[in-house]
Amino acid sequence: MIARTRPDASVSAASSAYSAPLVLSAVVLEQARAFFECRGAEGCEGTAMIAAGPNGVRLVVPDQRPSRSPMGVSVHVTAQGQLELAAALGVDELFVSRIHSHPGEAFHSPIDDRNPVLTYRGALSVVVPYFGLGLRRGLLACAVLRHDGQRWCDLPPGPGRDLWVIAEDTNSGERTP
């Protein structure tokens, strides 16, 4: 399923994502939170992509299959989901971030590090803890990483992270870390 919503026009285009922080709108964060909490209610992880372009940012949720085993939980984007992602981008749009949930603490696992979905310099990865519940606090409870062209680098909350990504406050519409 692809969340086809009207993009938030208050953010800059993907082409300027390197000169200004990516602003994740309250709408996008709320859509992600609702999706991850719904998956989490079933004990499953979820994954999505954030696309940015001249008309703003939007969440793209591909078809996916969760799995649970004694080793833990995971999620797999199906072949259909891969086709959906390939067709989801509009003119001048770019996937700027992967966002996915974990059942516990937010961290980038070795499997996350090897995921080839985004590997260009400047790509972001947001890991939402507690099956999506962490997004109730915006990005503060999330792990955020930036790809440096070779590997994923952690962006702890604070001024260093704010250079790359900030979130609108879901209550006031103001921008917060």
KEKOL-132136 format. One record per residue: x, y, z of N, C-alpha, C, CB in turn; residue in three letters. Coordinates in steps of 0.001 Angstrom, whole numbers. Glycine has a CB too. Example, Ala and Ser with C-alpha at 12.3 -4.5 7.8 and 13.67 -1.06 7.14 Angstrom:
2
13190  -5690  7800  12300  -4500  7800  13200  -3300  7800  11308  -4473  9046  Ala
12850  -2250  7080  13670  -1060  7140  12900  30  7870  14084  -598  5725  Ser
END
This chain:
177
838  -1160  0  0  0  0  887  1228  0  -955  -5  1199  Met
595  2194  -819  1339  3445  -843  439  4528  -274  1818  3805  -2288  Ile
961  5232  708  197  6335  1279  270  7503  302  740  6740  2700  Ala
-785  7740  -407  -824  8829  -1380  -1563  9997  -759  -1503  8383  -2709  Arg
-800  10861  -177  -1393  12037  426  -810  13265  -242  -1156  12068  1952  Thr
-1475  14361  -64  -987  15608  -628  327  15959  66  -2039  16756  -468  Arg
1413  16157  -697  2688  16480  -65  2590  17792  710  3802  16565  -1117  Pro
3400  17892  1752  3469  19107  2544  4297  20127  1779  4072  18834  3953  Asp
3681  21209  1347  4345  22197  494  5245  23132  1278  3321  23003  -258  Ala
5344  22989  2607  6143  23926  3384  7612  23547  3464  5587  24035  4761  Ser
8007  22468  2833  9404  22062  2923  10111  22268  1604  9515  20609  3351  Val
11430  22309  1696  12224  22544  498  12300  21295  -366  13624  23006  874  Ser
12672  21482  -1600  12772  20390  -2557  13923  19472  -2203  12945  20930  -3972  Ala
13868  18248  -2714  14927  17278  -2452  16266  17801  -2925  14617  15948  -3128  Ala
16275  18574  -3992  17538  19070  -4518  18248  19981  -3531  17306  19803  -5815  Ser
17503  20583  -2594  18140  21449  -1618  18297  20767  -268  17349  22721  -1462  Ser
18082  19455  -222  18169  18731  1045  19579  18802  1627  17755  17270  852  Ala
20570  19066  809  21934  19144  1292  22261  20523  1845  22895  18790  186  Tyr
21540  21553  1433  21840  22901  1891  20978  23312  3071  21660  23881  764  Ser
19901  22609  3325  19021  22905  4449  18576  21589  5051  17797  23767  4012  Ala
18252  21595  6331  17797  20329  6926  16496  19849  6296  17612  20488  8436  Pro
16335  18546  6268  15072  17949  5853  14075  18219  6968  15217  16403  5560  Leu
12963  18832  6629  11924  19104  7616  10838  18043  7450  11338  20557  7452  Val
10695  17227  8488  9654  16201  8475  8393  16816  9075  10098  14913  9272  Leu
7375  16931  8260  6139  17571  8691  5429  16731  9743  5218  17809  7498  Ser
4597  17402  10526  3787  16721  11521  2885  15689  10856  2953  17729  12318  Ala
2427  15989  9644  1557  15058  8911  2310  13769  8589  1031  15710  7607  Val
3511  13880  8062  4308  12698  7719  4640  11891  8970  5605  13110  6993  Val
5035  12570  10033  5370  11861  11267  4141  11168  11860  5973  12833  12290  Leu
2986  11799  11776  1762  11186  12289  1371  9965  11450  612  12214  12302  Glu
1514  10064  10126  1221  8917  9259  2144  7745  9596  1372  9308  7766  Gln
3430  8042  9776  4395  6991  10115  4063  6384  11472  5833  7551  10118  Ala
3792  7233  12466  3467  6735  13804  2251  5813  13763  3208  7906  14765  Arg
1201  6246  13085  -20  5436  13013  252  4094  12335  -1124  6195  12255  Ala
1020  4110  11256  1332  2865  10546  2143  1921  11443  2113  3167  9241  Phe
3207  2457  12072  4065  1604  12888  3335  1080  14127  5315  2368  13306  Phe
2501  1903  14743  1752  1438  15911  747  357  15521  1027  2612  16586  Glu
136  483  14357  -787  -546  13873  -47  -1864  13666  -1464  -98  12557  Cys
1134  -1791  13046  1944  -3012  12861  2391  -3562  14209  3180  -2722  11969  Arg
2805  -2646  15101  3277  -3047  16415  2209  -3720  17254  3803  -1864  17142  Gly
944  -3328  17066  -158  -3954  17800  -259  -5439  17471  -1484  -3252  17477  Ala
304  -5824  16329  351  -7230  15923  1713  -7851  16211  24  -7363  14438  Glu
2587  -7090  16914  3917  -7587  17240  4864  -7583  16050  3817  -8972  17790  Gly
4616  -6694  15093  5400  -6673  13855  6099  -5333  13642  4503  -6979  12663  Cys
7227  -5397  12972  7913  -4190  12530  7269  -3694  11242  9428  -4453  12324  Glu
7582  -2464  10882  7140  -1900  9618  8251  -1067  9020  5872  -1059  9804  Gly
8145  -801  7729  9142  17  7054  8449  905  6026  10222  -869  6380  Thr
9044  2043  5767  8510  2992  4788  9661  3858  4290  7365  3874  5406  Ala
9358  4625  3274  10332  5561  2712  9753  6967  2784  10700  5184  1240  Met
10627  7942  2867  10212  9338  2816  10747  9922  1524  10720  10144  4061  Ile
9825  10407  707  10176  11029  -572  10112  12541  -400  9221  10551  -1724  Ala
11027  13247  -1060  11025  14708  -1031  11187  15229  -2440  12144  15256  -115  Ala
10555  16351  -2690  10626  16976  -4002  10120  18397  -3940  9832  16179  -5023  Gly
9901  18999  -5074  9477  20398  -5122  8177  20678  -4364  9313  20818  -6550  Pro
7339  19667  -4207  6061  19860  -3518  6083  19434  -2060  4989  19106  -4230  Asn
7238  19093  -1534  7346  18742  -124  7752  17309  115  6059  18998  553  Gly
7438  16829  1312  7777  15461  1692  6508  14645  1859  8607  15439  2991  Val
6654  13333  1674  5516  12434  1868  6037  11057  2228  4621  12369  597  Arg
5190  10318  2899  5500  8965  3320  5030  7995  2246  4846  8642  4686  Leu
5872  7023  1924  5522  5982  957  5668  4639  1675  6437  6053  -343  Val
4559  3932  1805  4539  2645  2493  4357  1544  1452  3403  2594  3569  Val
5414  765  1189  5290  -305  192  4649  -1561  778  6661  -647  -384  Pro
4190  -2440  -96  3694  -3745  319  4833  -4478  1016  3150  -4566  -899  Asp
4550  -5087  2155  5590  -5734  2953  5014  -6891  3738  6251  -4732  3900  Gln
5907  -7790  4127  5513  -8953  4902  6379  -9019  6157  5641  -10259  4061  Arg
5723  -8979  7313  6477  -9115  8554  6751  -10580  8856  5721  -8465  9719  Pro
7762  -10813  9665  8003  -12180  10122  8455  -12148  11580  9064  -12890  9229  Ser
8112  -13226  12264  8499  -13402  13664  9120  -14782  13786  7271  -13235  14640  Arg
10220  -14858  14503  10880  -16135  14737  11534  -16080  16116  11935  -16449  13615  Ser
12078  -17198  16582  12796  -17163  17863  13987  -16192  17842  13286  -18566  18219  Pro
14456  -15854  16644  15581  -14920  16508  15129  -13465  16621  16287  -15137  15169  Met
13822  -13208  16488  13320  -11844  16581  12294  -11556  15504  14461  -10854  16484  Gly
12126  -10282  15218  11155  -9855  14217  11881  -9141  13086  10077  -8935  14845  Val
11247  -9145  11929  11800  -8440  10776  10660  -8130  9820  12916  -9281  10070  Ser
10974  -7367  8798  10000  -7046  7776  10703  -7120  6428  9364  -5639  8013  Val
9977  -7607  5437  10518  -7786  4092  9618  -7060  3110  10641  -9296  3723  His
10205  -6194  2286  9443  -5543  1218  9295  -6560  93  10150  -4214  712  Val
8056  -6832  -289  7772  -7833  -1315  8194  -7328  -2699  6272  -8194  -1313  Thr
8168  -8219  -3668  8456  -7815  -5054  7450  -6748  -5501  8406  -9048  -6016  Ala
6193  -6922  -5116  5175  -5911  -5420  5538  -4576  -4779  3786  -6374  -4932  Gln
5984  -4618  -3523  6393  -3405  -2827  7570  -2725  -3495  6737  -3720  -1402  Gly
8507  -3517  -4009  9653  -2941  -4718  9196  -2218  -5983  10678  -4038  -5074  Gln
8225  -2826  -6681  7668  -2157  -7865  6937  -871  -7470  6705  -3106  -8619  Leu
6213  -917  -6367  5521  277  -5887  6505  1398  -5586  4701  -48  -4641  Glu
7620  1050  -4941  8632  2069  -4645  9222  2643  -5926  9747  1481  -3772  Leu
9477  1778  -6894  10052  2242  -8169  9107  3195  -8888  10376  1047  -9079  Ala
7811  2966  -8748  6823  3795  -9447  6355  4992  -8622  5628  2954  -9828  Ala
6737  5052  -7358  6173  6056  -6449  6725  7460  -6647  6414  5639  -5042  Ala
7936  7575  -7149  8558  8895  -7236  8026  9696  -8407  10060  8761  -7353  Leu
7744  10955  -8126  7319  11877  -9166  8520  12593  -9760  6315  12889  -8612  Gly
8246  13501  -10670  9303  14294  -11304  10053  15060  -10223  8715  15273  -12375  Val
11372  15011  -10275  12252  15729  -9341  12105  15281  -7892  11982  17202  -9425  Asp
11577  14077  -7659  11506  13547  -6302  12640  12552  -6072  10134  12877  -6046  Glu
12965  12366  -4811  14041  11486  -4398  13651  10868  -3064  15399  12250  -4298  Leu
13959  9594  -2870  13811  9023  -1541  14960  9554  -703  13795  7451  -1576  Phe
14644  10286  357  15668  10914  1183  15898  10186  2490  15297  12335  1463  Val
14944  9330  2874  15091  8628  4139  14296  7332  4133  14648  9515  5296  Ser
14854  6367  4812  14117  5162  5174  13675  5377  6607  14990  3839  5007  Arg
12496  4950  6960  12019  5027  8332  11408  3670  8657  10978  6204  8532  Ile
11845  3079  9762  11320  1767  10127  11289  1622  11645  12168  643  9493  His
10507  662  12096  10322  464  13533  11113  -738  14026  8840  287  13861  Ser
11423  -676  15317  12027  -1791  16040  11138  -2103  17245  13503  -1457  16486  His
11186  -3329  17760  10340  -3683  18889  10797  -3057  20217  10298  -5178  19026  Pro
12071  -2727  20329  12612  -2160  21566  13326  -852  21282  13571  -3150  22245  Gly
14531  -739  21808  15324  482  21652  15578  798  20181  16655  348  22393  Glu
15817  2077  19916  16116  2536  18559  17623  2465  18329  15588  3987  18327  Ala
18028  1671  17358  19436  1553  16969  19473  990  15557  20246  641  17970  Phe
20606  1144  14902  20785  584  13560  21457  -768  13717  21632  1540  12635  His
20733  -1807  13377  21263  -3161  13498  22211  -3456  12335  20113  -4196  13540  Ser
23015  -4518  12431  23844  -4912  11297  23028  -5184  10034  24647  -6138  11655  Pro
21818  -5718  10203  20943  -5936  9040  20541  -4595  8443  19679  -6754  9437  Ile
20216  -3620  9303  19904  -2272  8807  21090  -1687  8039  19519  -1340  9979  Asp
22295  -1891  8573  23507  -1358  7914  23688  -1929  6513  24752  -1666  8757  Asp
23293  -3185  6329  23485  -3846  5030  22328  -3638  4061  23687  -5318  5238  Arg
21229  -3057  4527  20060  -2857  3664  20435  -1905  2528  18848  -2295  4480  Asn
20295  -2350  1279  20761  -1547  148  19758  -518  -375  21135  -2452  -961  Pro
18632  -310  308  17596  551  -248  18076  1987  -436  16376  533  646  Val
18856  2522  486  19437  3861  349  20898  3795  750  18669  4910  1217  Leu
21768  4148  -165  23203  4098  160  23966  5312  -366  23820  2829  -409  Thr
23265  6331  -815  23989  7494  -1331  24377  8436  -188  23132  8245  -2376  Tyr
25410  9228  -425  25894  10187  570  24772  11172  914  27154  10945  46  Arg
24462  11278  2184  23429  12188  2640  22088  11532  2905  23253  13256  1649  Gly
21912  10266  2479  20654  9563  2760  20493  9423  4271  20624  8157  2066  Ala
19259  9436  4722  18968  9319  6145  18248  8016  6453  18133  10502  6616  Leu
18416  7553  7680  17700  6387  8174  17180  6725  9563  18614  5111  8199  Ser
15882  6575  9756  15246  6845  11043  14731  5519  11596  14083  7897  10904  Val
15146  5201  12826  14691  3977  13486  13790  4380  14646  15903  3103  13985  Val
12548  3930  14589  11535  4303  15580  11422  3181  16610  10150  4579  14900  Val
11600  3498  17894  11550  2440  18907  10129  2037  19292  12290  2883  20137  Pro
10063  904  19972  8837  405  20597  7661  334  19630  8468  1278  21766  Tyr
7923  -286  18470  6873  -512  17473  6122  772  17124  5891  -1559  17980  Phe
6836  1880  17061  6234  3143  16633  5865  4085  17750  5035  2867  15846  Gly
5762  3594  18971  5368  4462  20080  6361  5604  20288  5240  3649  21361  Leu
7616  5397  19922  8632  6425  20085  8338  7697  19312  9951  5891  19665  Gly
7588  7595  18217  7280  8799  17434  6317  9732  18152  6695  8411  16092  Leu
5726  9282  19235  4872  10186  20016  5695  11329  20592  4158  9421  21151  Arg
7003  11154  20646  7917  12210  21116  8694  12822  19955  8899  11649  22163  Arg
8172  12725  18760  8891  13259  17596  10132  12435  17329  9271  14739  17810  Gly
11189  13084  16901  12425  12369  16594  13314  12152  17814  13194  13119  15546  Leu
12962  12738  18955  13832  12653  20129  14107  11230  20573  13227  13411  21264  Leu
13127  10348  20489  13305  8963  20927  13861  8068  19823  11986  8405  21416  Ala
13993  8610  18619  14407  7815  17459  15919  7874  17247  13687  8302  16200  Cys
16440  6816  16666  17812  6852  16172  17755  7433  14762  18483  5416  16188  Ala
18623  8386  14484  18715  8972  13153  20154  8819  12692  18265  10480  13145  Val
20320  8296  11488  21651  8093  10941  21720  8720  9560  22007  6590  10882  Leu
22939  9104  9173  23183  9698  7861  24271  8875  7179  23600  11216  7979  Arg
24055  8564  5903  25046  7797  5155  26130  8739  4654  24388  7035  3971  His
27384  8410  4915  28488  9291  4493  29103  8858  3156  29574  9317  5570  Asp
28437  7939  2476  28950  7415  1219  29647  6074  1393  29901  8405  599  Gly
30019  5757  2618  30682  4491  2940  29907  3684  3984  32096  4756  3441  Gln
29384  4402  4976  28717  3723  6088  27694  4673  6713  29753  3244  7155  Arg
26876  4111  7620  25882  4893  8352  26524  5496  9584  24665  4023  8743  Trp
26302  6779  9810  26854  7505  10956  25715  8016  11826  27756  8682  10491  Cys
25804  7722  13128  24777  8135  14072  24737  9655  14200  25021  7494  15440  Asp
23523  10199  14251  23305  11626  14484  22537  11763  15796  22525  12301  13285  Leu
23245  11894  16925  22537  12025  18198  21707  13305  18228  23530  12011  19370  Pro
20644  13329  19047  19840  14549  19137  20719  15749  19497  18715  14377  20180  Pro
20401  16882  18908  21145  18099  19204  21532  18841  17943  22380  17775  20006  Gly
22437  19792  18077  22798  20663  16947  23353  19913  15733  23812  21674  17401  Pro
24101  18835  15962  24639  18070  14833  23545  17421  14006  25595  17009  15329  Gly
22542  16860  14666  21410  16245  13968  20583  17317  13264  20527  15443  14954  Arg
20402  18449  13922  19564  19517  13391  20083  20085  12074  19451  20620  14401  Asp
21358  19861  11777  21905  20287  10488  21313  19480  9344  23426  20156  10484  Leu
20844  18264  9656  20392  17335  8610  18897  17082  8612  21099  16033  8758  Trp
18291  17014  9789  16858  16698  9845  16244  17309  11094  16627  15164  9825  Val
15058  17886  10918  14285  18390  12041  12826  17996  11821  14441  19943  12190  Ile
12077  18002  12909  10670  17608  12836  9796  18763  13273  10395  16364  13708  Ala
8659  18902  12597  7657  19849  13072  7042  19291  14340  6568  20119  11992  Glu
6805  20128  15304  6115  19730  16528  4693  19328  16151  6118  20886  17595  Asp
4289  18145  16543  2961  17654  16154  1833  18425  16823  2833  16185  16490  Thr
2135  19154  17895  1096  19910  18595  970  21346  18083  1384  19925  20084  Asn
2101  21971  17766  2066  23390  17423  2404  23694  15983  2994  24130  18293  Ser
2960  22732  15263  3406  22988  13901  4779  23634  13860  2410  23865  13187  Gly
5399  23880  15050  6732  24461  15091  7757  23368  14847  6992  25169  16442  Glu
8941  23785  14422  10022  22837  14153  10785  22559  15416  10964  23365  13072  Arg
11038  21261  15650  11780  20829  16836  12792  19781  16413  10823  20269  17937  Thr
13801  19518  17263  14783  18476  16937  14153  17100  16895  15918  18484  17944  Pro
END
